[in-house]
Amino acid sequence: MASMCPTAGGQYHWVSEFSPPKYQQVLSYVSGWLSALSWQAGNASGLFLCAKLIQALIAIGNPAYAAPAWQGWLLVVAVTLICVFFNIFAEPLLPHMQNLFLPVYVGAFIATVAVMCALCPHVDAYTALVEVTNEGGWSSSGLALMVGQISAIFALGGSDAAAHMSEEVRDAGLSVPRAMIGSILLNGIIGFIALIPFLFALPSIDDAVSDPSGFPLVYVLNLAGMPNVTIGLIFLQLLILMVGNVAYQAATGRQTFAFARDGGMPFSKWIGHINLRYHLPVNAVLLTAIITLVLCLINLGSSDAFNAILSLAAVAQMATYSISISCVLYRRLTAPHLLPTAQWGLGRWGVPVNAAGAAYAWFAFFWAFWPSATPVTATSMNYAVVMFGGVMILAMLYFVAKARKSM
């Protein structure tokens, strides 16, 4: 789809192209809101993670540090402003920054794996690779697995980021899908390789989850008994995450701008404005920053805020993937001759790949609403369902009142 229709709008544009004409407008509109919700929540979760990682670094150096939630939110403000600065005033440097930090990313991966392999104590192979631990109170390990897949979805999600930058990329029909596939393969392989020594270096899941830093990786690296090494490796992780979040905010702003440009949002004229000085959607970038700060306020009332924001991003992402893939599958089956020419095509594998992708996206959408543990309390509830439902209700009200006439 990114090759056939390279556009900053991404999913909602693809749905408009491939859906049945009768449902084209409403499905495209819903997909636009789902995509915007997914990217905004994903951007907030990434910056929230940066703030928590900074607090983890402080806790490593000062074990008495309690990491209060209000300080975490102020750190979110700080890292958000850094991302805004790079996305407005230093935007031409973004491609160079990405290229510069690729060796840092690979080097940090090698160093972290080396420490876990050489310096951390290890458990036996059965404990690391076979033993199943159900810490969520679910009735079976299979159910716990279904609920727990949300973390993997978040880790490998957002592959459509390049699609939302299509209007600023040369030969987008080829380079964008190549970037999407390349990022999934690179990060998936590196993540899997890093996971193996991590599992062998993890003696206690309970201790890792309850570690004061809030990060099991910090717990494992601390077992090496070299705090300075842990601080150095986690600092590298923070730098890489910050660079990733700068790019993530760029994609989020472009998606929001594109949807507003097509009249899908309130105040579309303001959000979809291109700043003549910087030639960028500055208002969309600023709106993205404001939404991040508002979403991260949830952390002041619940320690499970990150899970809620993460789930919201996954829910909306799986929903928009489901609709867009289902629509292109519909077009492949009913009128394949009407599909635009693609520089990057799947050939005869298009139908089975689309069918498998749509099936899993709908499957994951269902599980993304579930809480992380049972019994469910007011603080442990997955509030993604509330936020998702509230946003979609407001979106449909706006559609009936105005958007259906302006899109």
C-alpha positions in Angstrom: 0.0 0.0 0.0 2.9 2.4 0.8 4.3 1.7 -2.6 1.0 2.0 -4.5 -0.1 5.2 -2.7 2.8 7.0 -1.0 1.2 9.8 1.0 1.6 11.3 4.5 -2.0 10.3 5.3 -1.1 6.6 5.2 -3.9 4.3 6.3 -6.8 6.7 5.9 -5.7 7.5 2.4 -5.3 3.8 1.5 -8.7 3.0 2.9 -10.2 5.8 0.8 -8.5 4.2 -2.3 -9.4 0.6 -1.7 -12.6 0.4 0.3 -16.1 -0.2 -1.2 -17.4 3.1 -2.6 -20.5 3.0 -0.4 -18.4 3.0 2.8 -15.4 4.9 1.5 -15.9 8.2 3.4 -16.8 6.8 6.8 -14.1 4.1 6.8 -11.5 6.6 5.7 -12.5 9.0 8.4 -12.5 6.4 11.1 -9.1 5.1 9.9 -7.7 8.7 10.0 -8.8 9.1 13.6 -7.5 5.7 14.6 -4.2 6.4 13.0 -3.9 9.8 14.7 -4.8 8.3 18.0 -2.3 5.5 17.6 0.5 7.9 16.7 -0.3 10.4 19.4 -0.5 7.7 22.1 2.7 6.0 20.8 4.5 9.3 20.8 3.5 9.9 24.4 4.5 6.4 25.5 7.9 6.8 24.0 8.6 10.1 25.7 7.2 8.8 28.9 9.6 5.9 28.6 12.5 8.4 28.2 11.5 10.2 31.4 11.3 6.9 33.3 14.7 5.9 31.9 16.2 9.2 33.2 14.7 8.5 36.6 16.2 4.9 36.4 19.7 6.4 35.8 19.3 8.6 38.9 18.1 5.6 41.0 21.2 3.6 39.9 23.5 6.4 41.2 21.3 7.2 44.2 19.4 4.1 45.5 17.5 6.2 47.9 15.8 8.2 45.1 12.0 7.4 45.1 11.3 8.6 41.5 8.1 10.7 42.3 5.5 10.8 39.5 5.5 14.6 39.4 9.2 14.7 38.6 8.6 12.1 35.9 6.0 14.4 34.3 8.4 17.3 34.4 11.0 15.2 32.7 8.4 14.4 30.0 8.0 18.1 29.5 11.8 18.4 29.1 12.2 15.6 26.6 9.1 16.7 24.7 10.6 20.2 24.3 13.8 18.7 23.0 11.9 16.8 20.3 10.0 19.9 19.4 13.2 21.8 19.0 14.7 19.3 16.6 11.4 18.9 14.7 11.1 22.7 14.1 14.5 24.4 14.3 16.8 21.5 13.4 14.6 19.5 11.1 17.2 19.4 8.2 19.5 17.5 10.6 17.1 14.6 11.2 18.4 12.3 8.4 22.0 12.9 9.4 21.1 12.3 13.1 19.5 9.0 12.2 22.6 7.9 10.2 25.0 9.0 12.9 23.2 7.0 15.6 23.0 3.8 13.7 26.5 2.7 14.6 25.8 3.8 18.2 22.7 1.6 18.2 24.6 -1.4 16.9 27.5 -0.7 19.3 25.2 -0.4 22.3 23.5 -3.7 21.3 26.9 -5.5 21.1 28.1 -4.0 24.4 24.9 -4.9 26.3 24.9 -8.5 25.0 28.6 -8.8 25.9 27.9 -7.7 29.5 25.0 -10.1 29.9 27.0 -13.0 28.5 30.3 -12.4 30.2 29.6 -10.6 33.5 26.1 -11.6 34.7 25.3 -14.8 36.5 23.2 -17.3 34.4 20.3 -19.7 35.0 20.1 -23.1 33.3 18.6 -23.5 29.8 15.3 -25.0 31.0 14.6 -22.0 33.3 15.6 -19.5 30.6 13.9 -21.0 27.5 11.2 -23.5 28.7 9.8 -22.6 32.1 6.6 -20.5 31.9 5.8 -17.9 34.6 2.2 -16.6 35.0 2.5 -13.5 37.1 -0.8 -11.9 36.1 -3.1 -14.2 38.0 -4.6 -15.5 34.7 -6.3 -18.9 34.6 -3.8 -20.4 32.1 -0.4 -19.6 30.6 -2.0 -19.4 27.2 -4.3 -16.6 28.4 -1.3 -14.8 30.0 0.6 -15.1 26.7 -2.3 -13.5 24.8 -2.5 -10.6 27.2 1.3 -10.2 27.3 1.8 -9.9 23.5 1.0 -6.2 23.8 4.7 -5.5 24.7 5.9 -7.2 21.6 3.4 -5.3 19.5 4.6 -2.0 21.0 8.3 -3.0 20.4 7.8 -3.7 16.7 4.9 -1.4 16.0 5.0 1.9 14.1 6.4 0.4 11.0 4.3 2.8 9.0 6.4 5.7 10.2 8.2 6.0 6.9 4.9 6.1 5.1 3.9 9.3 6.8 7.1 10.9 5.6 6.4 9.9 2.0 5.8 13.4 0.7 9.3 14.4 1.7 11.1 11.3 0.4 12.6 10.8 -3.1 11.3 7.8 -5.0 8.8 7.1 -2.2 7.1 4.2 -3.9 10.3 2.2 -3.5 12.3 3.7 -0.7 9.4 3.9 1.8 8.4 0.2 1.7 12.1 -0.7 1.7 12.6 1.3 4.9 9.5 -0.3 6.5 10.7 -3.8 5.8 14.3 -3.0 6.7 13.4 -1.6 10.1 11.3 -4.6 11.0 14.0 -7.1 10.0 16.9 -5.2 11.6 15.1 -4.5 14.9 13.4 -7.9 15.0 16.7 -9.8 14.6 18.6 -7.6 17.0 15.8 -7.8 19.6 15.7 -11.6 19.3 19.4 -12.0 19.6 19.5 -9.7 22.7 16.5 -11.5 24.3 18.4 -14.9 24.6 21.3 -13.7 26.9 18.8 -11.5 28.8 16.7 -14.6 29.6 19.8 -16.5 30.7 20.8 -13.6 32.9 17.4 -13.2 34.5 17.4 -15.2 37.8 14.1 -13.9 39.2 11.2 -12.4 37.2 9.6 -11.2 40.5 12.7 -9.3 41.5 13.1 -7.9 37.9 9.6 -6.6 37.8 9.8 -5.1 41.3 13.2 -3.5 40.7 13.2 0.1 42.0 14.4 1.4 38.6 11.2 0.1 36.9 13.3 -1.6 34.2 14.1 -5.4 34.2 17.2 -4.6 32.0 18.6 -2.4 34.7 18.1 -5.2 37.2 19.9 -7.7 35.0 22.8 -5.3 34.3 23.2 -4.5 38.0 23.8 -8.2 38.6 27.2 -7.7 36.8 28.2 -5.7 39.9 29.6 -2.8 37.9 27.3 0.2 38.5 29.3 2.5 36.2 28.9 0.0 33.3 25.2 -0.2 33.9 24.9 3.6 33.9 26.9 3.8 30.6 24.8 1.2 28.9 21.5 2.7 30.0 22.7 6.1 29.0 23.3 4.8 25.5 19.8 3.3 25.5 18.4 6.7 26.5 20.3 8.5 23.7 19.0 6.0 21.1 15.5 6.2 22.5 15.6 10.0 22.3 16.7 10.0 18.7 14.0 7.5 17.9 11.4 9.7 19.6 12.5 12.8 17.6 11.8 10.8 14.4 8.6 9.4 15.9 7.3 12.9 16.7 8.1 13.9 13.1 6.0 11.1 11.7 3.2 11.8 14.3 3.1 15.5 13.3 3.0 14.6 9.6 0.1 12.2 10.0 -1.9 14.7 12.1 -1.1 17.4 9.6 -2.2 15.3 6.6 -5.5 14.3 8.2 -6.3 17.9 9.2 -5.3 19.1 5.7 -8.1 16.8 4.4 -10.7 18.3 6.8 -10.9 15.3 9.2 -10.2 17.2 12.4 -11.6 20.2 14.4 -9.6 23.3 13.7 -8.3 21.7 10.5 -7.2 24.9 9.0 -4.9 25.8 11.9 -3.5 22.2 12.4 -3.0 21.7 8.6 -1.2 25.0 8.2 2.4 25.0 6.8 4.7 27.5 8.4 6.1 29.6 5.6 9.4 30.3 7.4 10.3 26.7 8.2 8.2 25.0 5.4 6.9 22.6 8.1 3.6 21.7 9.8 4.7 23.5 12.9 1.2 23.7 14.4 0.8 19.9 14.1 4.1 19.4 15.8 3.1 21.7 18.7 -0.3 20.0 19.0 1.4 16.7 19.2 3.6 18.0 22.1 0.5 19.2 23.9 -1.3 15.9 23.6 1.8 14.1 24.9 1.9 16.2 28.0 -1.8 15.7 28.6 -1.7 11.9 28.2 1.3 11.6 30.5 -0.6 13.4 33.2 -2.3 10.1 33.8 0.8 9.0 35.6 0.1 11.3 38.4 -3.0 9.3 39.3 -2.0 5.8 38.4 1.4 4.0 38.4 0.1 1.9 35.5 -0.2 4.9 33.2 2.4 3.6 30.8 0.5 0.4 30.3 -2.6 2.4 29.6 -0.9 4.6 27.0 0.9 1.7 25.5 -2.3 -0.3 25.2 -4.1 2.7 23.6 -1.4 3.0 21.0 -1.6 -0.7 20.2 -5.4 -0.8 20.2 -5.7 2.1 17.7 -2.7 0.9 15.6 -4.2 -2.6 15.3 -7.6 -1.2 14.4 -6.2 1.1 11.6 -4.0 -1.8 10.3 -7.0 -4.1 10.3 -9.2 -1.7 8.3 -6.6 -0.7 5.8 -5.3 -4.3 5.1 -8.9 -5.6 4.9 -9.7 -2.9 2.3 -6.7 -3.7 0.1 -7.6 -7.4 0.4 -11.1 -6.6 -0.7 -9.8 -4.8 -3.7 -7.4 -7.6 -4.6 -10.3 -10.1 -4.5 -13.0 -8.1 -6.2 -11.1 -5.8 -8.7 -7.4 -6.5 -8.8 -7.1 -4.7 -12.2 -8.0 -1.4 -10.5 -5.0 -1.6 -8.1 -2.4 1.1 -8.8 1.0 -0.1 -10.0 3.5 -0.7 -7.2 7.3 -0.6 -7.4 7.4 -2.9 -4.4 4.8 -5.6 -4.9 3.9 -9.0 -3.3 2.9 -10.6 -6.6 0.9 -13.8 -6.1 1.6 -13.7 -2.4 -0.4 -10.5 -2.0 -3.7 -12.2 -1.0 -2.4 -14.7 1.6 -0.1 -12.1 3.1 -2.9 -9.5 3.4 -5.3 -12.2 4.8 -2.8 -13.2 7.4 -2.0 -9.6 8.3 -5.6 -8.6 8.7 -6.4 -11.7 10.7 -3.7 -11.1 13.2 -4.4 -7.4 13.4 -8.0 -8.0 14.4 -6.9 -10.7 16.8 -4.4 -8.4 18.5 -7.0 -5.6 18.6 -9.2 -7.8 20.8 -6.4 -8.6 23.3 -5.0 -5.1 23.5 -8.0 -4.0 25.7 -7.2 -6.5 28.4 -5.7 -5.4 31.7 -2.2 -6.7 32.5 -3.3 -8.7 35.6 -6.3 -9.9 37.5 -8.2 -9.2 39.7 -8.7 -5.8 38.3 -8.8 -2.8 40.6 -9.4 0.9 39.9 -5.6 1.5 39.7 -4.7 -1.6 37.6 -7.6 -1.3 35.1 -6.6 -0.8 31.5 -8.0 2.6 30.8 -7.2 2.4 27.1 -10.8 1.2 26.6 -12.1 4.4 28.2 -9.8 6.7 26.2 -10.3 4.8 23.0 -14.1 4.8 23.3 -14.2 8.5 24.3 -12.1 9.6 21.4 -14.1 7.6 18.9 -17.5 8.8 20.2 -16.3 12.4 19.9 -14.9 11.7 16.4 -18.2 10.3 15.2 -20.1 13.2 16.6 -17.8 15.6 14.7 -18.2 13.5 11.6 -22.0 13.8 11.7 -21.8 17.5 12.6 -19.2 18.7 10.1 -16.5 16.3 8.7 -18.8 14.4 6.4 -19.5 17.6 4.6 -15.9 18.8 4.4 -13.9 15.6 3.6 
